[in-house]
């Protein structure tokens, strides 16, 4: 339990080898292997999520193209006169 609390604490990032002198080699190796497995799991999830987002939303160039076209279309709509607005038409 003290290892779990240490891994969740702020000091872990500052002093990751703090318990290296207190633990025996087997405990420290098990801790290292556990951390490696957790990192691998999280990286695999991250890659899978990015693949899903790429397939759903496209790559950065496609997203930039859509944003540019959307911006252009919104600018064009703003410059068109409103057909229901008759205030500027002469009778």
ZAKOLBA-657143 format. One line per 5 residues: number of its first residue (from 1); their letters; for each residue x, y, z of C-alpha. Coordinates in pm, 1 decimal, always signed. Layout:
NUM = a = X:Y:Z ~ ...
END
This chain:
1 = xxxxx = +0.0:+0.0:+0.0 ~ +285.0:+242.9:+66.5 ~ +410.8:+188.5:-287.6 ~ +66.9:+264.1:-431.8 ~ +42.9:+583.8:-227.6
6 = xxxxx = +394.5:+679.6:-335.8 ~ +314.8:+622.4:-704.3 ~ +9.9:+849.5:-674.9 ~ +200.4:+1121.2:-490.9 ~ +366.4:+1432.5:-631.1
11 = xxxxx = +708.4:+1316.8:-513.5 ~ +710.5:+1019.3:-750.8 ~ +782.3:+1244.6:-1049.4 ~ +1053.1:+1429.1:-854.9 ~ +1219.8:+1125.9:-698.0
16 = xxxxx = +1117.3:+805.8:-880.4 ~ +1395.5:+600.6:-719.4 ~ +1317.4:+701.9:-360.8 ~ +1219.1:+348.7:-259.0 ~ +1490.4:+177.6:-461.5
21 = xxxxx = +1716.4:+161.8:-158.2 ~ +1436.4:+41.1:+72.4 ~ +1299.6:-235.1:-153.8 ~ +1477.8:-552.3:-234.9 ~ +1562.3:-620.4:-598.9
26 = xxxxx = +1259.6:-842.9:-659.5 ~ +1010.2:-585.2:-530.9 ~ +1170.5:-307.7:-731.2 ~ +1173.9:-518.3:-1049.4 ~ +807.8:-608.8:-998.7
31 = xxxxx = +724.7:-240.8:-953.9 ~ +914.6:-153.7:-1272.4 ~ +744.9:-428.3:-1471.0 ~ +404.2:-315.6:-1343.5 ~ +472.2:+43.6:-1448.4
36 = xxxxx = +593.8:-69.0:-1790.0 ~ +279.4:-277.5:-1838.8 ~ +57.6:+13.3:-1737.0 ~ +236.3:+246.6:-1978.1 ~ +207.3:-5.9:-2258.8
41 = xxxxx = -165.0:-48.7:-2191.3 ~ -224.9:+327.4:-2190.1 ~ -21.7:+379.8:-2508.1 ~ -216.1:+105.7:-2688.1 ~ -544.3:+268.9:-2583.7
46 = xxxxx = -418.0:+607.3:-2700.6 ~ -314.9:+470.7:-3041.0 ~ -647.3:+289.6:-3084.5 ~ -839.5:+607.9:-2996.5 ~ -632.7:+813.6:-3240.0
51 = xxxxx = -699.6:+558.0:-3514.6 ~ -1074.0:+584.2:-3447.0 ~ -1059.6:+963.5:-3455.9 ~ -859.3:+957.3:-3779.7 ~ -1111.0:+728.7:-3948.0
56 = xxxxx = -1405.2:+932.2:-3818.8 ~ -1271.3:+1286.0:-3867.0 ~ -992.4:+1244.1:-4119.7 ~ -639.2:+1372.3:-4095.9 ~ -523.6:+1721.8:-4015.7
61 = xxxxx = -526.6:+1832.3:-4380.6 ~ -885.8:+1718.3:-4423.3 ~ -991.3:+1895.5:-4104.1 ~ -814.6:+2215.3:-4211.0 ~ -980.6:+2197.1:-4554.3
66 = xxxxx = -1326.6:+2157.0:-4397.7 ~ -1262.3:+2445.8:-4158.5 ~ -1141.1:+2669.5:-4441.5 ~ -1442.1:+2588.4:-4662.6 ~ -1678.7:+2641.3:-4369.5
71 = xxxxx = -1519.6:+2978.6:-4295.6 ~ -1541.8:+3083.0:-4660.3 ~ -1905.2:+2976.6:-4679.7 ~ -1990.8:+3171.5:-4364.9 ~ -1817.2:+3480.8:-4503.5
76 = xxxxx = -2007.0:+3451.1:-4830.7 ~ -2341.7:+3414.3:-4649.6 ~ -2276.8:+3728.6:-4446.5 ~ -2210.8:+3935.0:-4757.7 ~ -2534.3:+3826.3:-4932.1
81 = xxxxx = -2831.6:+4059.8:-4885.1 ~ -3123.2:+3927.7:-4685.1 ~ -3417.6:+3878.3:-4925.9 ~ -3671.4:+3936.6:-4646.7 ~ -3515.7:+4272.2:-4556.2
86 = xxxxx = -3696.7:+4538.3:-4759.0 ~ -3565.5:+4839.2:-4570.7 ~ -3302.5:+4928.5:-4827.9 ~ -3521.2:+4879.8:-5137.5 ~ -3679.7:+5179.1:-5300.2
91 = x = -4054.9:+5171.8:-5375.5
END
